[in-house]
Amino acid sequence: MAQGRLPVAGVREVRRAAGRLVRADGRAFTAVLLLNVLAAGAGLAGPWLLGRIVDHVRAGGGTDGVDRMALAILMCALAQLLLARYARYLGHRFGERTLARVREEFVDRALALPASVVERAGTGDLTTRGTADVSTVGTTLRDAGPELLVCGMQALAVLVAVFVIDPLLGAVGVLTLTPIWLALRWYLRRARTAYLAEGAATSEVAEILAATAAGARTVEAFGLAGRRVTASRHALDEARRTRLHTLFLRSVFFPAVDVSYALPVAGVLLLGGFLHARGAVSLGAVVAAALYLRQLTEPLDQILMQVEQLQSSGASFARVEGVARALPSAGAAGSPVPADDRIDVVGARYAYERGGEVLAGVDLTVRPGERLAVVGPSGAGKTTLSRLLAGVDAPTAGSVTVGGVPIADLEPERLRRQVVLVTQEHHVFLGTVRDNLRIAEPAASDAQLWAALAAVGADGWVRELESGLDTELGAEGGRTDGSRAQQLALARVVLADPHTLVLDEATALLDPATARHTERALAAVLKGRTVIAVAHRLHTAHDADRVAVMESGRLTELGTHEELVAADGAYAALWRTWHGDDGDSAGGDGGRPAGGGASPAGSAADAAGSAPGPVRSGGDSAGGGAVSAREGAGSSRGPAGS
């Protein structure tokens, strides 16, 4: 399994899941099974009656007997048609209901996945499982499943009928099916692995295309088009290779099976002729047995076709069901309740899977109600620390706790009430304004929704919408620019009502005037709560209760603004650079202010968020470019920043 890829369920897990789905609609499944048995029984009458006609004619019987048996054949054929048709109808309904359960279960599991798991897996893998894989499973449940039941019952009934006519003929018929069994065994040994590889390759293509499309501006700005094209070609080559491999398996399996279909009929005719010549069996019995085995070709062909479909579907079902493996353990629901709102970081270390260590032993205590600003050069580990504080990631060493309980171990609902991370990333969901806000608090009244919108300065433009809170948003509805989308994300924060808020460029997409207004409004709402702000403008640090300075994954300074300026260390150099007082200071940028002309005398509200403008610093921090890219891709946790 590729690094970070979502897990795949094992064969036993898939079987248990299939059994669970069958039991969920057991009555319908039983009805389908019974109807298939009756349809298969009705289909057996034709060859047997035809054999009786042959024997009747050879014995010199009249046409009356032939007519009666011919009419019986017609009636049985009609009964088989009606029973099989109704069985398929019920089977399709069973399949659609079961598919609905699979889809709903997948959505529930996907929404319950930790954000860190989704990020490591990539959106392409999760999207492919929720679309192509679920659709493949649905096709099997709707079409292949009922067809397999019908044909399976028919094939079994045919073989039983041949044994009833003559055990020796039945044995020959079964033995001559051996080549088909060998071809099937050869195919099944290879098919599951091949289809899983094909699914993984398809996910990789989707992931690369999604990442390239989402980062198109970055690709263009840094001239990365060649690299992205090369990566896409490699992914497409792998997808083509895996698909050709599954095609090779089918091209070997099906011709071998097609050739083998003639063997049972030929074997029965040869042995039947030999036995008939010696008077051991009647001609009608030989004819009936041959017709039965000829009749076996169609259901057997359908079964083998559906077996191929089942291999593809089984691999897809394993990928869909594998999402359950990535869910937090059931024990998280019974995790201890934090004793208080104090956050303790003790010896925290963290390393990304595809990069070096980003945090190298951080110790920090955030007191309830404190406003803490985290500053430092790009790549210092600020965003990574904020993700640990919000429970998005767990430290690879050390601990990050709230009230003595590891933050990352809290169940999602409890975590959402404890700590919320808000970044410059945001999302507007398809649905109304009300739907977008109630993600944070489903039980919120309209009055609470308007109060949350007013808190972040968004009530004005929402009231101007044609239907207010009922206005549809998204591709087909009302359009929202970056600033409005971010205001909706911040309104979710107000509704979520966490005791600790971690802000990482939360107002970066707002224009300066709107950003300052939103920050002041948020400060009034969040008064008395703990606010941890990754500060890219130092007026935020100036107004905070304490300032934490990060350098190369370590916490190098901690104190009030005045204390750190007086200490004349890294923070003092950043502060002088901010004002352009010392163009040659370490961390300077030629005397240019790092974040623009913001006054240091900002209001206390600035602790609730910061506008863009990274603090400049000479040199690269530990971890290099990989860390910087990861730092700029921090995700949002919970309803606040989703």
Salt bridges, closest charged atoms under 4 A:
GLU13 OE1 - ARG325 NH2 2.37
ASP25 OD2 - ARG97 NE 2.68
GLU96 OE2 - ARG142 NH1 3.68
GLU105 OE1 - ARG20 NH2 3.01
GLU105 OE1 - ARG109 NH2 3.56
GLU119 OE1 - ARG387 NH2 2.65
ASP125 OD1 - ARG129 NE 3.18
ASP125 OD1 - ARG319 NH2 3.54
ASP133 OD2 - ARG319 NE 2.62
ASP143 OD1 - HIS92 NE2 3.78
ASP143 OD2 - ARG142 NH2 3.37
GLU147 OE2 - ARG88 NH2 2.98
GLU198 OE2 - ARG243 NE 3.68
GLU204 OE1 - ARG5 NH2 2.44
GLU238 OE2 - ARG241 NH2 2.66
GLU308 OE2 - ARG250 NH1 3.57
GLU321 OE2 - ARG20 NH2 3.59
GLU321 OE2 - ARG109 NH2 3.18
ASP341 OD1 - HIS499 NE2 3.52
ASP344 OD1 - ARG342 NE 2.99
GLU353 OE2 - ARG120 NE 3.80
GLU357 OE1 - ARG349 NH1 3.05
GLU370 OE2 - ARG367 NH2 3.50
GLU370 OE2 - ARG546 NE 2.30
ASP393 OD1 - ARG120 NH2 3.55
ASP393 OD2 - ARG387 NH2 2.79
GLU411 OE2 - ARG414 NH2 3.70
GLU413 OE2 - ARG416 NH2 2.65
GLU413 OE2 - ARG417 NE 3.81
GLU441 OE1 - ARG417 NH2 2.44
ASP446 OD2 - ARG434 NH2 2.94
ASP446 OD1 - ARG438 NH2 3.62
ASP470 OD1 - ARG434 NH1 2.16
ASP497 OD1 - ARG529 NH2 2.15
ASP504 OD1 - HIS536 NE2 3.78
GLU505 OE1 - HIS536 NE2 3.93
ASP543 OD1 - HIS542 ND1 2.99
ASP545 OD1 - ARG371 NH2 3.03
ASP568 OD1 - ARG576 NH1 2.85
ASP582 OD2 - ARG576 NE 3.65
ASP589 OD2 - ARG592 NH2 2.56
ASP589 OD2 - ARG616 NE 3.39
ASP606 OD1 - ARG516 NH1 2.63
ASP606 OD2 - HIS539 ND1 3.27
